[in-house]
Amino acid sequence: MNVAKFVMFIFALAAILSMVSIGYAIAIKSVWVSILAIVALCLVFFLGFKMKRKFRDQGLL
């Protein structure tokens, strides 16, 4: 597994953990934690897609 695919795996894992944290925040009925989890999910997706474009432009994917 090359470095680019490992980095994308880390982004995917972070996105999954963000989605799980949204469910956990709903379970404990915390509005602030759910808002932070949604912001974290959007940030992870944004950075992941940006990194994927960078890797694709460099020919690593």
ZITA-V928048 format. One record per residue. N is the residue number from 0. RES is the residue in one small letter. D_FIRST is the distance of its C-alpha to the first C-alpha in Angstrom with 1 decimal. Layout:
n->N res->RES d_first->D_FIRST
n->N res->RES d_first->D_FIRST
This chain:
n->0 res->m d_first->0.0
n->1 res->n d_first->3.8
n->2 res->v d_first->6.7
n->3 res->a d_first->8.3
n->4 res->k d_first->6.4
n->5 res->f d_first->6.7
n->6 res->v d_first->10.2
n->7 res->m d_first->11.0
n->8 res->f d_first->10.4
n->9 res->i d_first->12.8
n->10 res->f d_first->15.2
n->11 res->a d_first->15.2
n->12 res->l d_first->16.0
n->13 res->a d_first->18.7
n->14 res->a d_first->20.2
n->15 res->i d_first->20.5
n->16 res->l d_first->22.2
n->17 res->s d_first->24.4
n->18 res->m d_first->25.5
n->19 res->v d_first->26.3
n->20 res->s d_first->28.3
n->21 res->i d_first->30.3
n->22 res->g d_first->31.3
n->23 res->y d_first->32.2
n->24 res->a d_first->34.2
n->25 res->i d_first->36.1
n->26 res->a d_first->36.8
n->27 res->i d_first->38.3
n->28 res->k d_first->40.1
n->29 res->s d_first->39.0
n->30 res->v d_first->39.2
n->31 res->w d_first->37.8
n->32 res->v d_first->34.7
n->33 res->s d_first->34.1
n->34 res->i d_first->34.6
n->35 res->l d_first->32.3
n->36 res->a d_first->29.6
n->37 res->i d_first->30.1
n->38 res->v d_first->30.0
n->39 res->a d_first->26.7
n->40 res->l d_first->25.2
n->41 res->c d_first->26.5
n->42 res->l d_first->25.1
n->43 res->v d_first->21.6
n->44 res->f d_first->21.7
n->45 res->f d_first->23.2
n->46 res->l d_first->20.7
n->47 res->g d_first->17.7
n->48 res->f d_first->19.3
n->49 res->k d_first->20.3
n->50 res->m d_first->16.9
n->51 res->k d_first->15.5
n->52 res->r d_first->18.5
n->53 res->k d_first->17.8
n->54 res->f d_first->14.3
n->55 res->r d_first->15.8
n->56 res->d d_first->18.7
n->57 res->q d_first->16.7
n->58 res->g d_first->14.9
n->59 res->l d_first->11.3
n->60 res->l d_first->11.1
